[in-house]
Amino acid sequence: MERVKINNNVNLYIDKTNKFKSVNIDVVFSTLLSDKDKVYYYALSAFLEDSCAKYDTKQKVSNVLDELYGAKLNVKIDKKGEALLIRFTSSLINDKYVKQDLLSKQFALLNEFINHPIFEDDIKARKLFNEVKEILVLNINTINDDPISYASNKANELFGDMLANKAIYSQEDVNKLSFEHLKQIYDQMIKKMAVDIFVLGDVDKEEIKKLALQYFNYPSRDTTKSLVHLSHREDHLYLKEDKKLKQANIVLLYECGIGSYDDDYAAMIIANGMLGVLPTSLLFSVIREKYSYCYSIYSSYKIYDGIIKIATSCNKENIEKIKELINEQIDIIRNNKFDDNLLNDTKNMYISNYRLADDSISNIMWSDYRESVVNDQRTTDKIIEDFMKVTRDDVARVMNKLVLKVDFELI
C-alpha cells in the first residue's frame, strides 16, 4: 500500500488490487471522542448522508447513484478507543468494465457530499435538521424499547471513562441540539480533524493522486488520538433497575487490561471465544444447553477498550444461579480445567474467520486503516500465526486478569 502525504495529518493511501471489480473509497475524519458533542456527530453523519447542495432531495441522490451503476455512498460514526471516526464510504464499479470515466465521478460525488453540504440553503438545511432530530429520537426509542440493548447501553454509562462516551445520546441531548452549533461541528471536521483517504481497487495510482489533490487538498492540522483506550473504573458497581419486565436482563462488564496492541491480544480473543462466543462455548453449553436458564448468552471482547462483556436475558428467579454459573465457567478457564477440544475448536474457528475476512472489502479497508494510521503492523497472516501459538496456559493467564467492575440487572 502506498502512502501520499498531502499535508500534515492529511494523507492518501492507495491499496492497488485486482481482487474486486469495484473501486472503494473511504474518507475518514477523526478526532478525540467527546461526550459533550457526541450527539452532534450522530446528527452530522445523518445530515451529510441525506443530501448535499447539488443533490438536495432524496430523489436527486437516488438518481445520481443509479446513473453511476448503482453506486453506494454512506456516512457512519465509529467509536474506537478514545477516537471518534466519521467515515464517508463510496463503492462504484471499476470504470474498465463500462468504458466510462467513473473514477473522477466517484471522487466528485464524495466531494459534493463532504465539502458542499446543504447548509448554504438555510430553509432546506433547517428542515433537514429537524428531520435528523426525529431520526435521532427514533434511534433512542429503538434502543430503549429493546431490553438487552437498553441494558448494554446503561452498563456502558455506569462504567464511566471512555466507555460511557460510547453510550447512546439521550432524549435531552437531542432536545438541546442547536443548528448553529451543528454547523460549527461541521467546520471543525473540515478544518481541524485528521483526514485519511483510502482507495482500494484496480486503479491507476497517478490518477488517484491527482483526484485526491483536486478535491481533498485540505490544509495541515494538529490532532492526536488513539484507537486504544483501556477503560478503567476504581470500584465495583452493582445496580438493579426495575421496569416490570417479563424477563430479566443481565450485563456484566469486566476489565481485562488487554487491548488490540497487547502481546496477549490473540490469547484474549481465544479465551473469550471459549467462554461465550461459539455454540460450544462454556456459557452457552452449560447455562443455555445443560440448564436451560436462558435462550441466549454470550461474551464479547471490546478490543479497543480492554473490556469483556457478558450479557443474557433470563427468568428473574434464575438470576443468581446464572451469575454463579458464569463465575464457574470463568474459573474453569482460569484454573486450566477445560477440555483440549474447546481450545482447538475455538482456535480453528478464528483462524477460519480471519482467512475469510481477506475476501471482505470492509475488513480490508479497516485493516488498511489500522496498519496505516495507527501503525498496527499485524497482518491477517500474523494474527493467524498468533492464534496458532496460543496455549492452555496462555488462555488461563489472560482469563485471570478479568475483574468484574459493573453488574447491572434490568428486571
For each residue, the residues with C-beta under 8 A, 3 or more apart:
1: 13 14 15 368 371 372
2: 13 14 16 205
3: 11 12 13 372
4: 11 12 13 14 209 212
5: 8 10 11 12
6: 10 11 12 212 213 216 217 218
7: 10 217 218 219 220 221
8: 5 220 221 222
9: 194 195 220 221 222 223
10: 5 6 7 194 195 216 217 218 219 220 221
11: 3 4 5 6 195 196 197 372 373
12: 3 4 5 6 197 199 208 209 212 216
13: 1 2 3 4 196 197 198 199 368 372
14: 1 2 4 199 203 205 208 209
15: 1 198 199 200 201 364 368
16: 2 201 202 203 205
17: 20 200 201 202
18: 202
19:
20: 17 24 94 200 201 202 361
21: 93 94 97
22: 91 92 93 94 201 361
23: 91 92 93 94 95 102 103 106 199 200 201 202 203
24: 20 89 90 91 198 199 200 201 361 365
25: 89 90 91 106 107 110 197 198 199 200
26: 87 88 89 90 196 197 198 365 369
27: 87 88 110 114 195 196 197 198 216
28: 85 86 87 88 195 196 197 198 369 373
29: 85 86 87 189 193 194 195
30: 83 84 85 86 193 194 196 223 225 373
31: 34 83 84 188 189 192 193 194 223 225
32: 82 83 84 223 224 225
33: 38 79 81 82 83 84 162 165 166 225
34: 31 37 38 84 165
35: 38 164 165
36:
37: 34 40 41 185
38: 33 34 35 41 42 84 165 169 173
39: 42 43 136 169 173 174 177
40: 37 43 44 177 181 182 185
41: 37 38 44 45 77 84 86 185
42: 38 39 45 46 77 136 139 169
43: 39 40 46 47 129 132 133 136 177 182
44: 40 41 47 48 86 182 185 186 189
45: 41 42 48 49 75 76 77 86
46: 42 43 49 50 75 132 135 136
47: 43 44 50 117 118 128 129 132 182
48: 44 45 52 75 88 113 114 117 186
49: 45 46 73 74 75 113
50: 46 47 58 61 128 131 132
51: 55 56 57 58 60 61 118 128
52: 48 55 56 112 113 116 117 118
53: 56 112 116 117 118 120 121
54: 60 112 116
55: 51 52 60 61 63 64 112
56: 51 52 53 60 118 121 124
57: 51 60 61
58: 50 51 61 62
59: 62 63
60: 51 54 55 56 57 63 64
61: 50 51 55 57 58 64 65
62: 58 59 65 66
63: 55 59 60 66 67
64: 55 60 61 67 68 71 109
65: 61 62 68 70 71 72 73
66: 62 63 70
67: 63 64
68: 64 65 71 92 102 105 106 109
69: 92 93 98 102
70: 65 66 93
71: 64 65 68 90 91 92 93 106 109
72: 65 89 90 91 92
73: 49 65 88 89 90 109 110 113
74: 49 88 89
75: 45 46 48 49 86 87 88 89 113
76: 45 86 87 89
77: 41 42 45 84 85 86 87
78: 84 85 87
79: 33 83 84 85 165 166
80: 83 85 227 228 304
81: 33 162 225 226 227 228 229 259 304 305
82: 32 33 162 225 226 227 228 229
83: 30 31 32 33 79 80 225 226 227
84: 30 31 32 33 34 38 41 77 78 79
85: 28 29 30 77 78 79 80
86: 28 29 30 41 44 45 75 76 77 189 193
87: 26 27 28 29 75 76 77 78
88: 26 27 28 48 73 74 75 110 113 114
89: 24 25 26 72 73 74 75 76 365
90: 24 25 26 71 72 73 106 109 110
91: 22 23 24 25 71 72 361
92: 22 23 68 69 71 72 102 103 105 106
93: 21 22 23 69 70 71 97 98 102
94: 20 21 22 23 97 102 201 202 203
95: 23 98 99 100 101 102 103
96: 99 202
97: 21 93 94
98: 69 93 95 102
99: 95 96
100: 95
101: 95 104 105
102: 23 68 69 92 93 94 95 98 105 106
103: 23 92 95 106 107 203 207 208 211
104: 101 107 108 211
105: 68 92 101 102 108 109
106: 23 25 68 71 90 92 102 103 109 110
107: 25 103 104 110 111 211 212 214 215
108: 104 105 111 112 215
109: 64 68 71 73 90 105 106 112 113
110: 25 27 73 88 90 106 107 113 114 215
111: 107 108 114 115 116 215 216
112: 52 53 54 55 108 109 115 116
113: 48 49 52 73 75 88 109 110 116 117
114: 27 48 88 110 111 117 190 216
115: 111 112 190 215
116: 52 53 54 111 112 113
117: 47 48 52 53 113 114 120 125 186
118: 47 51 52 53 56 121 124 125 128
119: 122 125 183 186
120: 53 117 125
121: 53 56 118 124 125
122: 119 125 126
123: 126 127
124: 56 118 121 127 128
125: 117 118 119 120 121 122 128 129 179
126: 122 123 129 130 179
127: 123 124 130 131
128: 47 50 51 118 124 125 131 132
129: 43 47 125 126 132 133 177 179 182
130: 126 127 133 134
131: 50 127 128 134 135
132: 43 46 47 50 128 129 135 136
133: 43 129 130 136 137 174 177
134: 130 131 137 138
135: 46 131 132 138 139
136: 39 42 43 46 132 133 139 140 169 174 177
137: 133 134 140 141 171 174
138: 134 135 141 142
139: 42 135 136 142 143 168
140: 136 137 143 144 168 169 170 171 174
141: 137 138 144 145
142: 138 139 145 146 149
143: 139 140 146 149 150 153 168
144: 140 141 150
145: 141 142 150
146: 142 143 149 150
147: 150 151 243 245 247 249 313 410
148: 151 152 249 251 311 313
149: 142 143 146 152 153
150: 143 144 145 146 147 153 154 249 410
151: 147 148 154 155 249 250 251 311 408 410
152: 148 149 155 156 251 309 311
153: 143 149 150 156 157 167 168
154: 150 151 157 158 167 241 251 408 410
155: 151 152 158 159 251 252 253 309 406 408
156: 152 153 159 163 164 166 167 253
157: 153 154 160 164 167
158: 154 155 164 237 239 406 408
159: 155 156 163 164 231 233 237 253 307 405 406
160: 157 163 164 231 233
161: 164 165 229 231 232 233
162: 33 81 82 165 166 229 231 305
163: 156 159 160 166 167 231 253 302 305 307
164: 35 156 157 158 159 160 161 167
165: 33 34 35 38 79 161 162
166: 33 79 156 162 163
167: 153 154 156 157 163 164
168: 139 140 143 153
169: 38 39 42 136 140 173 174
170: 140 173 174
171: 137 140 174 175
172: 175 176
173: 38 39 169 170 176 177
174: 39 133 136 137 140 169 170 171 177
175: 171 172
176: 172 173
177: 39 40 43 129 133 136 173 174 181 182
178: 181 182
179: 125 126 129 182 183
180: 183 184
181: 40 177 178 184 185
182: 40 43 44 47 129 177 178 179 185 186
183: 119 179 180 186 187
184: 180 181 187 188
185: 37 40 41 44 181 182 188 189
186: 44 48 117 119 182 183 189 190
187: 183 184 190 191
188: 31 184 185 191 192 193
189: 29 31 44 86 185 186 192 193
190: 114 115 186 187 193 218
191: 187 188 218 219 221
192: 31 188 189 221 223
193: 29 30 31 86 188 189 190 221 223
194: 9 10 29 30 31 221 223 225 373
195: 9 10 11 27 28 29 216 218 221
196: 11 13 26 27 28 30 369 372 373
197: 11 12 13 25 26 27 28 212 216
198: 13 15 24 25 26 27 28 365 368 369 372
199: 12 13 14 15 23 24 25 203 208 212
200: 15 17 20 23 24 25 361 364 365 368
201: 15 16 17 20 22 23 24 94
202: 16 17 18 20 23 94 96
203: 14 16 23 94 103 199 207 208
204: 207 208
205: 2 14 16 208 209
206: 209 210
207: 103 203 204 210 211
208: 12 14 103 199 203 204 205 211 212
209: 4 12 14 205 206 212 213
210: 206 207 213 214
211: 103 104 107 207 208 214 215
212: 4 6 12 107 197 199 208 209 215 216 217
213: 6 209 210 216 217
214: 107 210 211 217
215: 107 108 110 111 115 211 212
216: 6 10 12 27 111 114 195 197 212 213
217: 6 7 10 212 213 214
218: 6 7 10 190 191 195 221
219: 7 10 191
220: 7 8 9 10
221: 7 8 9 10 191 192 193 194 195 218
222: 8 9
223: 9 30 31 32 192 193 194
224: 32
225: 30 31 32 33 81 82 83 194
226: 81 82 83 229 374
227: 80 81 82 83 260 304 370 373 374
228: 80 81 82 259 260 261 304 306
229: 81 82 161 162 226 304 305
230: 255 257 259 305 306
231: 159 160 161 162 163 255 305 306 307
232: 161 255
233: 159 160 161 237 255 405 406
234:
235: 405
236: 404 405 406 407
237: 158 159 233 405 406 407
238: 407 408
239: 158 406 407 408 409
240: 408 409 411
241: 154 408 409 410 411
242: 411
243: 147 410 411
244:
245: 147 248 249 410 411
246:
247: 147 313 314 315 316
248: 245 313 314 315 316 319 409 410 411
249: 147 148 150 151 245 311 312 313 314 409 410 411
250: 151 310 311 312 313 314 319 322 323 407 408 409 410
251: 148 151 152 154 155 309 310 311 406 408 410
252: 155 309 310 311 323 326 404 406 407 408
253: 155 156 159 163 307 308 309 404 405 406 408
254: 307 308 309 310 402 403 404 405
255: 230 231 232 233 306 307 401 402 403 405
256: 268 301 306 307 308 398 401 402 403
257: 230 306 401
258: 262 264 265 268 306 398 401
259: 81 228 230 262 265 303 304 305 306
260: 227 228 265 303 304 376
261: 228 265 376
262: 258 259 265 268
263:
264: 258 267 268 394 397 398
265: 258 259 260 261 262 268 269 303 386
266: 269 270 383 386 387 389 390
267: 264 270 271 390 394 395 397 398
268: 256 258 262 264 265 271 272 301 398
269: 265 266 272 273 301 303 350 387
270: 266 267 273 274 343 346 347 350 387 390 394 395
271: 267 268 274 275 333 394 395 398 399
272: 268 269 275 276 277 299 300 301 308
273: 269 270 277 278 281 346 349 350
274: 270 271 277 278 281 282 333 338 342 343 346 395
275: 271 272 281 282 283 299 308 310 329 330 333 399
276: 272 281 282 283 284 297 298 299 300 310 329
277: 272 273 274 281 298 299 300 346
278: 273 274 281 284 345 346 349
279: 284 285
280: 284 285 342 345
281: 273 274 275 276 277 278 284 285 299 342 346
282: 274 275 276 285 286 329 332 333 338 342
283: 275 276 286 287 288 297 298 299 310 312 326 329
284: 276 278 279 280 281 287 288 289 296 297 298
285: 279 280 281 282 288 289 290
286: 282 283 289 290 291 325 328 329
287: 283 284 290 291 293 294 297 312 322 325 326 329
288: 283 284 285 291 292 293 294 295 296 297
289: 284 285 286 292
290: 285 286 287
291: 286 287 288 321 325
292: 288 289
293: 287 288 314 315 318 321 322 325
294: 287 288 297 312 313 314 318 322
295: 288 313
296: 284 288 312 313
297: 276 283 284 287 288 294 310 311 312 322
298: 276 277 283 284 310 311 312
299: 272 275 276 277 281 283 308 309 310 311
300: 272 276 277 308 309 311
301: 256 268 269 272 307 308
302: 163 305 306 307 308 309
303: 259 260 265 269 306
304: 80 81 227 228 229 259 260
305: 81 162 163 229 230 231 259 302
306: 228 230 231 255 256 257 258 259 302 303
307: 159 163 231 253 254 255 256 301 302
308: 253 254 256 272 275 299 300 301 302 402
309: 152 155 251 252 253 254 299 300 302
310: 250 251 252 254 275 276 283 297 298 299 326
311: 148 151 152 249 250 251 252 297 298 299 300
312: 249 250 283 287 294 296 297 298 322
313: 147 148 247 248 249 250 294 295 296
314: 247 248 249 250 293 294 318 319 322
315: 247 248 293 318
316: 247 248 319 411
317:
318: 293 294 314 315 321 322
319: 248 250 314 316 322 323 409 411
320: 323 324
321: 291 293 318 324 325
322: 250 287 293 294 297 312 314 318 319 325 326
323: 250 252 319 320 326 327 407
324: 320 321 327 328
325: 286 287 291 293 321 322 328 329
326: 252 283 287 310 322 323 329 330
327: 323 324 330 331
328: 286 324 325 331 332
329: 275 276 282 283 286 287 325 326 332 333
330: 275 326 327 333 334 399 402
331: 327 328 334 335 337
332: 282 328 329 335 337 338
333: 271 274 275 282 329 330 336 337 338 395 396 399
334: 330 331 396 399 400 402
335: 331 332 396
336: 333 392 393 396
337: 331 332 333
338: 274 282 332 333 342 343 392
339: 342 343
340: 343 344 392
341: 344 345
342: 274 280 281 282 338 339 345 346
343: 270 274 338 339 340 346 347 390 392 395
344: 340 341 347 348
345: 278 280 341 342 348 349
346: 270 273 274 277 278 281 342 343 349 350
347: 270 343 344 350 351 387 388 390
348: 344 345 351 352
349: 273 278 345 346 352 353
350: 269 270 273 346 347 353 354 387
351: 347 348 354 355 384 387 388
352: 348 349 355 356
353: 349 350 356 357
354: 350 351 357 358 380 383 384 387
355: 351 352 358 380 384
356: 352 353 359 360
357: 353 354 360 363 364 367 380
358: 354 355 363 364 380
359: 356
360: 356 357 363 364
361: 20 22 24 91 200 364 365
362: 365 366
363: 357 358 360 366 367
364: 15 200 357 358 360 361 367 368
365: 24 26 89 198 200 361 362 368 369
366: 362 363 369 370
367: 357 363 364 370 371 379 380
368: 1 13 15 198 200 364 365 371 372
369: 26 28 196 198 365 366 372 373 374
370: 227 366 367 373 374 376
371: 1 367 368 375 376 377 379
372: 1 3 11 13 196 198 368 369 375
373: 11 28 30 194 196 227 369 370
374: 226 227 369 370
375: 371 372
376: 260 261 370 371
377: 371 382
378: 382 383 386
379: 367 371 382 383
380: 354 355 357 358 367 383 384
381: 384 385
382: 377 378 379 385 386
383: 266 354 378 379 380 386 387
384: 351 354 355 380 381 387 388
385: 381 382 388 389
386: 265 266 378 382 383 389 390
387: 266 269 270 347 350 351 354 383 384 390
388: 347 351 384 385
389: 266 385 386
390: 266 267 270 343 347 386 387 394 395
391: 394 395
392: 336 338 340 343 395 396
393: 336 396 397
394: 264 267 270 271 390 391 397 398
395: 267 270 271 274 333 343 390 391 392 398 399
396: 333 334 335 336 392 393 399 400
397: 264 267 393 394 400 401
398: 256 258 264 267 268 271 394 395 401
399: 271 275 330 333 334 395 396 402
400: 334 396 397
401: 255 256 257 258 397 398
402: 254 255 256 308 330 334 399
403: 254 255 256
404: 236 252 253 254 407
405: 159 233 235 236 237 253 254 255
406: 155 158 159 233 236 237 239 251 252 253
407: 236 237 238 239 250 252 323 404
408: 151 154 155 158 238 239 240 241 250 251 252 253
409: 239 240 241 248 249 250 319
410: 147 150 151 154 241 243 245 248 249 250 251
411: 240 241 242 243 245 248 249 316 319
